[in-house]
Amino acid sequence: MDREQALQLVRQQIKGPRYEHTLRVVDTAVELAEKFGADRNKAELAAIFHDYAKLMPITELKDIIIKTKQDVRLLDYHPELWHGPVAAHLVYDKFGIDDESILNAIRFHTTGRANMTLFEKIIYLADYIEPGRKFPGVEKTRGMALVDLDQALLQALRNTITFLIDRNSPIFPDTFEAYNRLTMNKGGNND
């Protein structure tokens, strides 16, 4: 599937600011893929579809998670996490995209996980640092992404975990595992 076909399918599903966000994520993912030696076309396709299920009703997301035997632990956490796994399922089921690297990049862009692949890191970070994002810590993470993908990902995870802790919100275990694995691999000190 080429870029225009994929964008047309996504445009039917998501509109307005969410679609504009998707376009910025695509540009950021392509930039990161080229910088860090990943397949540009795969990164582009994963970025195009990363939020495919974002605007679906929560009840529908929940039903799909249960029916397709996704990680049911998700249901104990904020529904904001659900659209990644559901999008991966829908992209496979509706459009026949069966490349696991693309599907996993879509699936884990909301939670991260231990031992993330290059594609998973690129889509997670592209979604986090795209130019339309404006929140404390994003500029630092953007700067890091130009130099060291793992350090940028570690910073993004740190920011997310801190944000959730400050709001007394539960944190999905895979997010902690992503942070812990990166910290162990990097020595944990990037200040």
C-alpha positions in Angstrom: 0.0 0.0 0.0 1.4 3.4 -0.9 1.3 6.6 1.1 -1.7 8.2 -0.7 -3.8 5.0 -0.5 -3.1 4.8 3.3 -3.8 8.5 3.9 -7.1 8.2 2.0 -8.2 5.3 4.3 -7.1 7.2 7.4 -8.8 10.4 6.2 -12.1 8.4 6.1 -11.7 7.4 9.7 -10.1 10.5 11.4 -10.6 14.1 10.6 -9.7 17.6 11.7 -7.0 18.1 14.3 -6.4 14.4 14.7 -5.7 14.0 11.0 -3.4 17.0 11.0 -1.6 15.4 14.0 -1.2 12.2 12.0 0.4 14.1 9.1 2.9 15.6 11.5 3.7 12.2 13.0 4.3 10.9 9.5 6.8 13.6 8.8 8.5 13.1 12.1 8.7 9.4 11.7 10.2 9.6 8.2 12.8 12.1 9.6 13.7 9.7 12.4 13.7 6.7 10.2 16.1 8.4 7.8 18.3 9.6 10.6 18.6 6.2 12.4 18.6 3.9 9.4 15.2 2.4 9.5 13.0 1.6 6.5 11.4 4.9 5.5 8.3 3.3 3.9 7.5 1.1 6.8 7.9 4.0 9.3 5.7 6.1 7.1 3.0 3.4 6.9 3.0 2.8 10.7 2.8 6.5 11.4 -0.1 6.9 9.0 -2.1 4.2 10.7 -0.9 4.8 14.3 -4.1 6.6 15.4 -6.6 4.8 13.1 -8.7 3.7 16.1 -8.2 6.9 18.1 -11.7 8.4 17.6 -13.7 5.1 18.0 -16.1 4.9 20.9 -14.6 3.5 24.1 -17.2 0.7 24.2 -16.2 -0.4 20.7 -12.5 -0.3 21.6 -13.2 -2.4 24.6 -15.2 -5.0 22.6 -12.5 -5.3 20.1 -9.8 -5.8 22.8 -11.9 -8.6 24.3 -13.0 -10.3 21.0 -9.5 -10.2 19.5 -7.8 -11.4 22.7 -5.6 -8.3 23.0 -3.8 -7.7 26.3 -6.8 -7.5 28.6 -4.7 -5.8 31.3 -5.3 -2.7 29.2 -8.9 -2.6 30.3 -7.8 -1.9 33.9 -6.0 1.3 32.7 -7.1 4.5 31.0 -8.9 4.0 27.6 -6.4 6.4 26.0 -4.1 3.4 25.8 -6.6 1.2 23.9 -6.5 2.7 20.4 -2.9 1.4 19.6 -3.7 -2.3 19.9 -7.1 -1.9 18.3 -5.6 0.0 15.4 -3.0 -2.7 14.8 -5.8 -5.3 14.7 -7.9 -3.2 12.3 -5.1 -2.4 10.0 -4.3 -6.2 9.7 -7.9 -7.2 9.5 -9.3 -4.6 7.1 -6.3 -3.7 5.0 -4.2 -6.9 5.0 -1.1 -5.2 6.4 0.7 -8.1 8.0 4.2 -6.8 8.6 4.8 -7.4 12.3 7.2 -4.5 12.6 4.6 -2.1 11.3 1.8 -3.7 13.4 3.9 -3.7 16.6 4.9 -0.1 16.1 1.2 0.8 15.9 0.3 -1.6 18.8 2.9 -0.3 21.3 2.9 3.5 20.5 0.6 4.2 23.5 2.4 2.1 26.1 5.9 1.2 25.0 7.3 -2.1 26.1 10.6 -3.7 27.1 13.1 -4.2 24.3 11.3 -2.0 21.8 12.4 -2.4 18.2 13.7 0.5 16.2 10.3 0.9 14.5 8.5 0.9 17.8 10.8 3.5 19.2 10.4 5.7 16.1 6.6 5.7 16.1 6.4 6.1 19.9 8.7 9.1 19.7 7.3 10.6 16.5 3.9 10.6 18.2 5.4 12.2 21.3 7.6 14.9 19.7 5.7 15.9 16.5 5.9 19.7 16.1 2.3 20.3 17.2 2.9 18.9 20.7 3.2 21.6 23.3 3.8 20.5 26.9 6.6 20.7 29.5 9.6 18.6 28.5 8.8 18.1 24.8 11.5 20.5 23.6 14.2 18.7 25.5 13.0 15.4 24.2 12.9 16.7 20.6 16.5 17.9 20.9 17.6 14.5 22.3 15.8 12.7 19.4 18.2 14.4 17.0 21.2 12.8 18.7 20.2 9.6 20.5 16.9 7.7 20.0 17.2 5.7 23.1 17.9 8.7 25.3 15.0 10.5 23.8 12.7 7.6 24.4 13.9 7.3 28.0 13.2 11.0 28.5 9.7 10.6 26.9 8.9 7.7 29.2 10.3 9.5 32.2 8.0 12.5 31.4 5.0 10.3 30.9 5.5 8.4 34.1 6.1 11.6 36.1 2.9 13.1 34.5 0.9 10.1 35.5 2.3 10.0 39.0 1.6 13.7 39.6 -2.0 13.0 38.7 -2.2 9.8 40.9 -3.0 7.8 37.8 -2.0 4.2 37.4 0.8 3.3 35.0 0.6 0.4 32.6 3.2 -2.2 33.4 4.7 -2.2 29.9 5.5 1.5 30.2 7.5 0.8 33.4 9.2 -2.2 31.7 10.2 0.0 28.7 11.6 2.6 31.1 13.4 0.0 33.2 14.9 -1.8 30.2 16.2 1.4 28.6 17.6 2.6 32.0 19.4 -0.7 32.5 20.8 -0.6 28.9 21.8 3.0 29.1 23.0 3.2 32.6 20.0 5.4 33.4 21.7 8.8 33.8 20.9 11.4 31.1 20.7 14.6 33.2 
